[in-house]
Amino acid sequence: MKQTIRLSSILFCIGVMLGVAGCYDDKGNYDYTDINTPLIDTTGFVVTYAVEQFQNLVIDPPIQYGGDTENLSYEWLLYTNNTSSQAPPSSVVASTRTLDRPMNETPGGYYVELVVTDTRTGIKNNMRFTVTIQAAVDIGWLVLHSRDGHSDVDFIVTKNAFPTAAAEKWLRNMYSGANGEALAGEGRFITQTRNSIYYLNYVNIGTSSSFVRASGTDLFKVNDPSDIFLRGPMAVSSQAHAAYGYFEGYISNGSLYMIHYGIGAIRAPATIGYYAPVAYASTLAPFVVDLTTAAGTTGASGANGGVFYDTQNRKFVRVPLAFSQPVITAFTTQVGAAFDVNNVGKDLLYMERAYQDRTYAFFRDVTGDGRWLYIADFYNSDAGVVGKAVYDMTGLPDIANAKFYQCGDLSNLLYYATDRTIYSFDYSGSGLTRVAYDGFAGGEVITSMKIYKPKLFNNLQDVNNRLLYVATWDEASQTAKLYEFAIDANGGTITPTPLNVFEGFDGKIMDMCRKVRG
């Protein structure tokens, strides 16, 4: 047995040696192909990115390849890092060597994957990059402008309004950029709905023929009249809107529509909500006084959900704070008040909630030149002495030509403006009226004026009521400007030199509002 094994081993070794020698002597003519695998070399290269929405993401990774790079093809894939089965599939966003594209997707976490293919061999290599798209519309100033029967929205951030902003910016025509088309109609209002309990963050835009909700992070349209009203589509001519706490009030064609997010009968689902019509025989003025939660300086009203003005009967009316269906009612009989909210008898020019959570309403006489400031406490009560004070403004400079009014939240001070001049008026202190600013160029007329009121949102107390934004329009040159002024909330002064002047809007500025973080 041992001999058999030894002989077999010898024969095997001889066979191997002969085989090797045969290979060595083989001089045949053969074709050989070098395999040059493309390699994405990210050693020391950034693989995590943060980019603001609508800004370009640029990724240019090193690629090692020993052959002709003309043989390579590239495919950039984008997909969410959401592992849910409902997450959208990946999409091809570029086929170039370097990725350089605007990130218009919804803010959030994403992956960007590069696939490099050798087209001769089909061999592939890939690398994945982590990308966070940050909201472009954060804290700042929203501007609604119109031209030729269409409207759009710009977003402006300055260090004056948002001191901790990473950078100042001006994002133009954001609504049409996000949705592919501008809004039909001439701009009437722009407001923000912000409610952390129901995760609401909308920008509400009203025009002469449209009303839409857009996302508060990117202005993509969320709802329009076809699905926003409880009873279906309706003819829209937007006039006013306010969002406050659990309530939203919207006025179109003199009629009121409301949401109460806490009541299921007039909202479904809570995160969207439908506007329920409020039956009322008379026409309402285009103003909504907000009386609940974050809209005010000290919190929610204990009495009223909203206050409005009846233009035909010339009186204030209210929607109670607690209701199962919205209803407009009168105030209780007033005894000993400075004026009767149930019988004002004048035409309303403007009203808003301001200093000490009171409502400041500006009136003119039905006949004659009388101008008046009425102050009411709708915030704390619907009964007793609601009317707190009346100031005769008839003798103030240029008051008959006043078109814009703004009341501060920090003192007994207000501003009114004509086409070209802004006045300050200390209505209950010194009684002093003075020209606050009249330095606009020859052809400019004022089209909108708003005090910056972020209130207690996002730790902006230091800039609350410290800025005044004024929009102008020059008809001859068809150009709009936006002025950012510093103001003294107590003294009423306006800096003679604007902090910023923005030019180049695509149309006349119709309305403006502050935007707080979503």
C-alpha positions in Angstrom: 0.0 0.0 0.0 2.8 2.4 0.8 4.5 1.7 -2.5 1.3 2.4 -4.4 1.0 5.8 -2.8 4.6 6.7 -3.5 4.3 5.8 -7.1 1.1 7.7 -7.6 2.7 10.8 -6.0 5.6 10.6 -8.4 3.4 10.3 -11.4 1.3 13.4 -10.3 4.3 15.6 -9.9 5.6 14.6 -13.3 2.2 15.6 -14.8 2.2 19.0 -13.2 5.7 19.7 -14.4 4.8 18.8 -17.9 1.7 21.0 -17.8 3.7 24.0 -16.7 6.3 23.5 -19.3 3.5 23.2 -21.9 2.1 26.6 -20.8 5.5 28.2 -20.9 6.1 27.0 -24.4 2.7 28.2 -25.7 3.5 31.1 -28.1 -0.1 31.4 -29.4 -1.5 34.8 -30.5 -4.2 36.0 -28.1 -6.2 39.3 -27.5 -6.2 40.7 -24.0 -8.5 43.5 -22.6 -7.4 45.8 -19.7 -10.5 46.4 -17.3 -10.4 50.0 -16.2 -13.0 50.2 -13.5 -14.2 53.8 -12.7 -13.6 54.6 -9.1 -15.4 57.4 -7.2 -12.7 58.4 -4.8 -14.2 60.3 -1.8 -11.2 60.0 0.5 -11.1 63.4 2.2 -14.0 64.6 0.1 -17.2 66.1 1.6 -20.1 63.6 1.5 -22.7 65.5 3.6 -24.3 68.7 2.4 -26.8 71.3 3.6 -28.3 73.6 1.0 -31.1 76.1 1.2 -34.2 75.3 -0.9 -34.1 76.8 -4.4 -30.3 77.2 -4.2 -27.9 75.2 -6.4 -26.2 72.1 -5.0 -22.8 71.5 -6.5 -21.0 68.1 -6.1 -17.8 67.4 -8.2 -16.2 64.2 -6.7 -12.8 62.9 -8.0 -13.2 59.9 -10.3 -10.3 57.7 -11.1 -10.3 55.9 -14.5 -7.4 54.6 -16.5 -9.1 54.7 -19.9 -10.7 57.3 -22.1 -13.2 59.3 -20.0 -15.4 59.6 -23.1 -16.4 56.0 -22.3 -18.1 57.0 -19.1 -21.7 57.9 -18.5 -23.1 59.6 -15.4 -26.4 59.4 -13.5 -27.4 61.4 -10.5 -30.3 60.0 -8.5 -32.2 61.9 -5.8 -34.4 60.2 -3.2 -35.7 60.9 0.3 -34.0 59.3 3.4 -37.5 58.4 4.6 -37.7 54.6 4.8 -41.5 54.6 4.8 -43.1 52.4 2.2 -45.0 55.6 1.1 -41.8 57.4 0.3 -41.5 58.4 -3.4 -39.1 56.5 -5.6 -35.7 57.8 -6.7 -35.6 60.1 -9.7 -32.8 60.9 -12.1 -31.9 64.6 -11.7 -28.8 65.0 -13.8 -26.6 63.1 -16.3 -23.4 65.2 -16.1 -20.0 64.7 -14.7 -20.7 67.3 -12.0 -24.0 67.9 -10.3 -25.0 71.5 -10.3 -28.8 72.0 -10.0 -31.3 74.1 -7.9 -32.8 72.0 -5.1 -36.5 72.9 -5.4 -37.7 69.9 -3.5 -39.6 70.2 -0.2 -37.2 70.9 2.8 -36.0 67.7 4.5 -33.4 64.9 4.4 -32.4 63.3 1.0 -29.8 61.2 -0.5 -28.0 62.0 -3.8 -26.4 59.0 -5.5 -23.9 59.2 -8.3 -23.7 56.1 -10.6 -20.7 56.0 -13.1 -20.8 53.5 -15.9 -18.1 52.3 -18.3 -20.2 52.1 -21.4 -17.8 49.5 -23.0 -18.0 47.0 -20.3 -21.1 47.9 -18.4 -19.1 48.0 -15.1 -20.6 50.5 -12.6 -19.5 52.3 -9.5 -21.6 54.4 -7.2 -21.4 56.7 -4.3 -24.1 58.2 -2.1 -24.1 61.7 -0.5 -26.3 62.9 2.3 -28.2 66.2 1.6 -30.3 68.3 3.9 -32.6 70.9 2.1 -33.3 73.7 4.5 -36.3 76.0 4.2 -35.8 79.1 2.2 -38.8 80.9 3.7 -37.9 81.1 7.3 -38.1 84.5 9.2 -38.4 87.6 7.2 -40.8 89.8 5.2 -43.3 88.7 2.5 -44.2 91.1 -0.3 -47.3 90.6 -2.5 -47.1 92.5 -5.8 -49.2 92.7 -9.0 -48.9 93.5 -12.6 -51.2 93.0 -15.6 -53.8 91.1 -13.7 -51.5 88.6 -12.0 -49.8 88.5 -8.6 -46.7 87.0 -7.1 -44.7 86.9 -3.8 -41.2 87.9 -2.9 -39.4 87.0 0.4 -36.8 89.4 1.9 -34.5 88.7 4.9 -32.5 91.5 6.4 -30.3 91.5 9.5 -32.5 94.3 10.9 -35.6 92.0 10.9 -33.7 88.8 11.7 -30.5 89.6 13.5 -29.2 86.0 13.6 -29.9 85.2 10.0 -27.0 83.4 8.3 -27.3 85.9 5.4 -29.5 88.6 3.9 -31.4 87.6 0.8 -34.2 88.5 -1.6 -36.0 85.6 -3.2 -38.1 86.9 -6.1 -41.4 85.6 -7.6 -41.4 82.6 -5.2 -45.1 81.7 -5.8 -44.8 81.3 -9.6 -41.4 79.7 -9.2 -42.8 77.0 -6.9 -46.1 76.5 -8.8 -45.2 77.2 -12.4 -47.6 80.1 -12.7 -48.5 83.4 -11.0 -51.8 84.0 -9.2 -54.7 85.4 -11.2 -56.0 88.8 -10.0 -54.8 91.9 -8.4 -53.3 91.4 -4.9 -55.4 92.2 -1.9 -53.7 90.6 1.1 -51.0 88.3 2.3 -51.0 86.7 5.8 -49.5 83.8 7.7 -51.3 81.0 9.6 -49.1 79.7 12.3 -50.4 77.2 14.9 -48.0 74.8 16.6 -50.7 72.6 18.1 -52.2 71.7 14.7 -48.9 71.9 12.9 -50.2 74.7 10.7 -47.8 76.9 8.7 -49.5 78.5 5.7 -49.1 81.7 3.7 -52.5 82.9 2.8 -52.7 85.0 -0.4 -55.9 86.8 -1.6 -56.4 88.5 -4.9 -59.4 90.1 -6.7 -60.2 86.7 -8.1 -58.3 84.1 -6.1 -57.6 82.8 -2.6 -54.9 80.2 -1.9 -53.0 78.6 0.9 -49.4 78.0 0.2 -46.8 76.2 2.3 -45.1 78.4 4.8 -41.7 76.8 4.0 -41.6 77.1 0.2 -44.9 78.6 -1.1 -46.0 75.5 -2.9 -49.8 75.7 -3.2 -51.6 73.6 -0.6 -55.2 74.6 -1.2 -57.3 76.8 -3.5 -61.0 77.7 -3.5 -61.9 74.4 -5.2 -61.2 72.5 -1.9 -60.9 75.2 0.7 -64.5 76.0 1.4 -66.9 73.7 3.3 -69.6 74.0 0.7 -67.4 73.7 -2.3 -66.2 76.2 -4.9 -67.5 79.8 -4.8 -67.0 83.1 -6.5 -64.0 84.8 -4.9 -63.1 88.4 -4.5 -60.8 88.4 -1.5 -60.8 91.4 0.8 -59.3 90.5 4.2 -57.9 87.6 6.2 -56.5 87.0 9.7 -55.3 83.9 11.4 -55.2 83.8 15.1 -54.9 80.8 17.4 -57.7 78.4 16.8 -59.5 80.8 14.4 -59.2 82.0 10.9 -61.4 84.7 9.4 -61.7 85.5 5.7 -63.8 88.1 4.0 -64.9 87.9 0.4 -67.5 90.2 -1.2 -68.4 91.5 2.2 -69.2 88.0 3.6 -67.4 86.2 6.4 -66.0 82.7 6.3 -64.4 81.2 9.4 -62.5 78.2 10.7 -62.3 77.0 14.3 -59.7 74.3 14.4 -61.0 73.0 17.8 -64.4 72.2 16.5 -64.9 69.2 14.2 -68.1 70.4 12.7 -66.4 73.0 10.6 -63.1 71.4 9.9 -62.0 68.2 8.3 -59.2 67.3 8.8 -57.7 69.5 11.4 -54.5 70.0 9.5 -56.3 71.5 6.6 -59.6 72.9 7.8 -62.5 74.2 5.7 -63.9 77.7 5.8 -67.6 77.7 6.9 -69.8 80.6 5.7 -71.2 82.8 8.5 -74.7 83.9 7.8 -75.3 87.7 8.1 -77.7 90.0 6.3 -75.4 93.0 6.0 -72.0 93.7 4.4 -68.8 93.6 6.4 -65.9 96.0 6.0 -62.7 94.4 4.7 -61.0 94.1 8.1 -60.7 91.3 10.6 -59.6 92.0 14.2 -57.7 89.0 15.6 -58.3 88.4 19.2 -56.9 85.0 20.2 -53.5 83.7 21.2 -50.3 84.5 19.4 -51.7 87.4 17.4 -51.8 89.6 20.5 -49.2 90.8 22.9 -50.5 89.0 26.0 -52.4 86.0 24.9 -55.9 84.9 24.1 -59.1 86.8 24.5 -61.6 85.5 27.0 -64.6 86.9 25.2 -64.5 87.2 21.4 -63.3 85.0 18.6 -63.3 87.9 16.1 -64.6 91.4 15.7 -65.9 93.0 12.4 -67.7 96.1 11.2 -71.1 96.2 9.7 -70.9 98.8 6.8 -74.6 99.2 6.3 -75.7 99.5 10.0 -72.4 101.2 10.9 -71.7 99.2 14.0 -69.3 96.6 15.4 -70.3 93.0 15.5 -68.6 89.9 16.9 -68.2 86.2 16.7 -68.3 84.7 20.2 -65.2 82.9 21.4 -67.0 79.6 22.0 -69.4 78.3 19.3 -70.4 75.1 17.7 -71.1 76.9 14.4 -69.8 80.4 13.7 -72.4 83.1 14.1 -72.3 86.9 14.1 -74.0 88.6 17.0 -74.3 92.1 18.5 -72.6 93.3 21.7 -74.5 93.6 24.8 -76.1 97.0 25.6 -73.4 99.6 26.5 -73.8 101.8 29.5 -71.2 104.5 30.4 -68.8 103.7 27.5 -66.9 106.4 25.6 -68.9 105.3 22.6 -71.5 102.7 21.7 -70.0 99.8 19.7 -73.5 98.9 18.7 -74.1 102.3 17.1 -71.0 104.0 15.8 -72.7 105.8 12.8 -69.5 106.4 10.8 -67.6 104.9 7.9 -64.7 102.7 8.8 -61.3 103.4 7.1 -59.0 101.0 8.9 -58.8 99.0 12.1 -56.3 96.7 13.9 -55.4 95.3 17.3 -52.4 97.0 18.9 -51.2 98.7 22.1 -52.6 97.1 25.3 -54.5 94.6 23.2 -57.1 97.2 22.2 -58.6 97.7 18.8 -57.8 101.0 17.1 -60.4 102.0 14.5 -60.2 105.0 12.2 -63.4 106.6 10.9 -64.7 109.4 8.8 -68.1 111.1 9.1 -70.7 110.0 6.6 -71.0 113.6 5.6 -68.4 116.3 6.1 -64.6 116.1 6.8 -64.5 114.6 10.3 -61.9 112.1 11.1 -61.9 110.0 14.2 -59.9 107.4 16.2 -62.0 105.1 18.3 -60.4 102.7 20.8 -62.2 99.7 22.1 -61.4 96.8 24.4 -62.8 93.8 22.5 -60.1 91.6 23.9 -61.2 91.4 27.5 -65.0 91.7 27.3 -68.1 91.6 25.2 -70.2 93.4 27.8 -70.1 96.6 29.9 -67.9 99.4 28.8 -66.2 98.2 25.6 -65.7 101.6 24.0 -62.7 103.1 25.8 -61.8 106.4 24.1 -62.6 108.7 21.2 -60.0 111.1 19.6 -61.0 113.8 17.2 -58.4 113.8 14.4 -60.1 116.2 12.1 -57.6 119.0 12.7 -54.5 116.9 12.1 -52.3 117.9 9.2 -53.3 116.3 5.9 -55.6 113.9 7.7 -58.3 114.2 5.0 -55.8 112.8 2.6 -54.7 109.9 4.8 -54.8 106.5 3.1 -52.7 104.3 5.4 -52.7 103.8 9.1 -50.4 101.8 11.5 -50.6 101.5 15.3 -47.6 100.3 17.4 -47.9 97.7 20.1 -45.5 99.4 22.6 -46.9 102.9 23.2 -49.6 105.5 22.6 -48.3 106.2 19.1 -49.6 105.8 15.6 -48.6 106.6 12.0 -50.8 107.8 9.2 -49.7 108.5 5.6 -50.9 110.3 2.5 -49.7 109.4 -1.0 -46.2 110.8 -0.1 -45.9 111.9 3.5 -45.8 109.9 6.7 -47.0 111.5 10.0 -46.7 110.4 13.6 -49.4 111.1 16.2 -49.1 110.8 19.9 -52.8 110.5 20.5 -53.1 110.2 24.3 -49.8 111.7 25.5 -48.4 115.0 24.2 -50.9 115.1 21.3 -48.1 116.0 19.1 -48.3 115.4 15.3 -45.3 115.8 13.1 -43.9 114.8 9.7 -42.1 111.6 10.3 -40.8 111.2 6.7 -41.4 112.9 3.3 -38.2 112.1 1.4 -39.7 110.0 -1.4 -38.6 110.8 -5.0 -40.8 112.9 -7.2 -43.0 110.3 -8.9 -43.3 107.9 -6.0 -46.6 107.3 -4.2 -47.1 105.1 -1.2 -49.0 101.8 -1.9 -48.6 100.0 1.5 -47.2 100.7 5.0 -46.7 98.2 7.8 -44.9 98.1 11.2 -42.8 94.9 11.6 -44.5 92.9 14.4 -43.0 89.5 15.0 -44.1 90.0 18.6 -42.8 87.2 20.8 -42.1 84.7 18.0 -38.6 83.2 17.6 -36.9 85.4 20.2 -37.4 88.6 18.1 -38.4 90.9 21.0 -35.5 93.2 20.4 -36.7 94.1 16.9 -40.5 93.9 17.5 -42.1 97.2 16.5 -38.6 98.7 15.6 -39.0 98.7 11.8 -41.4 100.3 9.4 -41.8 99.0 5.8 -43.1 101.4 3.2 -43.8 100.4 -0.4 -44.0 103.0 -3.3 -44.9 103.0 -6.9 -43.8 105.3 -9.7 -46.4 105.2 -12.5 -44.2 106.9 -15.1 -41.4 104.3 -14.8 -43.7 101.5 -13.7 -41.3 100.7 -10.8 -41.9 99.7 -7.2 -39.6 100.3 -4.2 -39.7 98.9 -0.7 -38.1 101.0 2.1 -37.0 99.6 5.4 -36.9 102.3 8.1 -35.8 102.2 11.7 -38.4 103.7 14.0 -38.5 104.8 17.6 -41.5 102.9 19.1 -42.0 105.6 21.8 -40.9 108.8 20.1 -42.4 108.3 16.7 -39.2 109.2 14.8 -38.2 107.6 11.5 -34.6 107.5 10.4 -34.1 110.1 7.7 -31.9 107.6 5.8 -33.6 104.2 5.1 -31.8 101.1 6.4 -32.5 99.4 3.0 -34.2 100.3 -0.3 -35.2 97.4 -2.5 -35.9 98.0 -6.2 -36.9 95.7 -9.1 -40.2 94.1 -8.0 -42.2 92.6 -10.8 -45.2 94.9 -10.2 -46.9 97.2 -7.8 -46.6 96.2 -4.1 -50.2 95.6 -2.8 -49.6 94.2 0.7 -46.9 92.9 3.0 -46.6 90.9 6.2 -44.1 89.4 8.6 -43.1 85.8 8.3 -42.1 83.8 11.4 -40.5 80.4 11.6 -42.7 77.4 10.8 
